Amino acid sequence: MREPVLKTSKVLQIAFIVSDVQAAAEKYARLFGIETPRVSMSDGYEKAQTVFMGKPSPARCKMAFIDLDNIQLEFIEPDENDSDWKRSLEEKGDSLHHIAFEVKGMKKQIESLEEDGAQCIQKGEYPGGRYAFMDTADEYMVKFELLEND
């Protein structure tokens, strides 16, 4: 058996890029008969250290999360700054954005996917961890997000 490219099998999240995070969160809350989740804003560059296409980025987004029994749904509304979120919304409209995997050793996971032909298109920090968006759509039909929690 060969060495896996992605050294995890734990899917944490399915995320959607949306033009109106509040409306999307309300729609899904109604679907599941739950309270509408709180909308929050991502941190600015000082904390998030967002890098898009290899360059520091001030991009931020509004987010809402719904925790289901087996997975979390995330809804992302980008701000006006250039980012993977904004480009995805412009190219595809409201749509699936990524599947998130829990990883350990972010740098090694990014390198492994890059060796497999993927590109790290955006990465940053959040309270308690870090993320990286990998352009895996050509090979795996969807973008991957790597999440490493401290």
N, C-alpha and C positions, 0 to 999 in steps of 0.2 A: 504494500500500500504506500502511496506517495504522501509526502508532507502537504498538509492543507495550506492553501494560500491565506485564508482567513482563519485564524486560530481561535475561533469561538463558534458556538452554535446558539448563543443566547440572543434572541431578538427581543429588544426592549420596546420598540416604538414603530409606529407607522405615522408618517407626517405628510401633511397637505400644505401646499402654498396657496394662500387665499388673498383676495382683494379686500375682504372685510372679515377680520378675525372674530368680531363679536357676533356677526350673523352666522358664521360657520359654527361657532361654539354653541349658539342657541339651537341651531338646526339639529346638531348631533345630540345635544342634551335632551331635546324633545324625542328624538329617535329612541334613546335609552331610558327615558322617563326619569331623568336625574336633574339636579340643579345645574344651571349654567355655570361653567367654571369661570374663575376670575381670569381676567386678561392682565398680563404683565408685560413690561418692556425689558428687552435685553439690556445689558450694561453697555456703556460707551467704551470707546477704545482704551481708556485708561485702565479699566478693569478687564475687559474682554480680550484685549490684544488681538482683535480680529485681523486676519490676513486673508485677502482675496486675490487670487491669481498672483501670489508671491509678493504683494504689496500691502502695507498697513491700510486698514479701511475703517472709517468712522461709521460704517453701516450698523444699523440697529433694526430690531423688528419687534412687533407685538406678538405675543404668544399666548395660547390657551391650551391646557392639557386636560384630557379625560382619561382617567384610570379605569380600565375594564378589568375583569377577572384575570385575564391572561396577557394583556398588552396595554400599552398607553397610546392614545391618539394625540397627536400634536397638530395645532393649527398655527401657521406662521404668516403674518402680514408684514412685508418688508417696508422700510422707510424709503426715502427718495435717493439714498446713496447707492452707488454701484455695489452689488453683491451677488452671490449665487442666488439668494432668495429673489432679488429684484429681477434678475435675468430670467429665472425660471418662470416667474409670473408673467413677464412680458412675452416670453416665447410660447407658453402653454396655457396661460390663464389659470383659473382655479383648477388645481390638479394634484395628483400624487407627487410628492417631492422626494421622499427617501424612506428607506427602511433603516432603522438604527440598530446596531449591534453593540453589546457590551464587550469591551476589550480590556486587556491588561497589556502594558507595554506599548503605548500609542505609537512611538517612533518606529518600533519594529513592525507593527501592523501596517503602518503607512508604507514603509519600505517594501514589505511583502506584496502589497497590492500594486505598488508602482512597478515592481519587477514583473507583475502579471499584466502590465499595460495600462493600469489606471493612473489617473492624475489627481493629486490633492488640490482641490480648487478653492477650498475655504477652510480655515481652522480658527479656533479661538478658545478662550477660557470661559468658564461659568463658575459660580460659587460651588466649590466642591469637586471640580473636575475640568475636563476639556473635551472638545469635539473636533472632528475633521470630516468634511464632506469629500467623498471620493467619487470621481467621475467614472462610474462603473456601468453606466447605462448601455453602452454599445455591447459589452460582454454579457452583462447580467440583467438587462432590460430595465434596471432601476438604479438610481443613485444610492450609494451606501453612506450612512453616517456612522462613524466610529465614536463611541462614548466611553471615556475612561473616568471613572469616579474614584476619588481619593479614599 
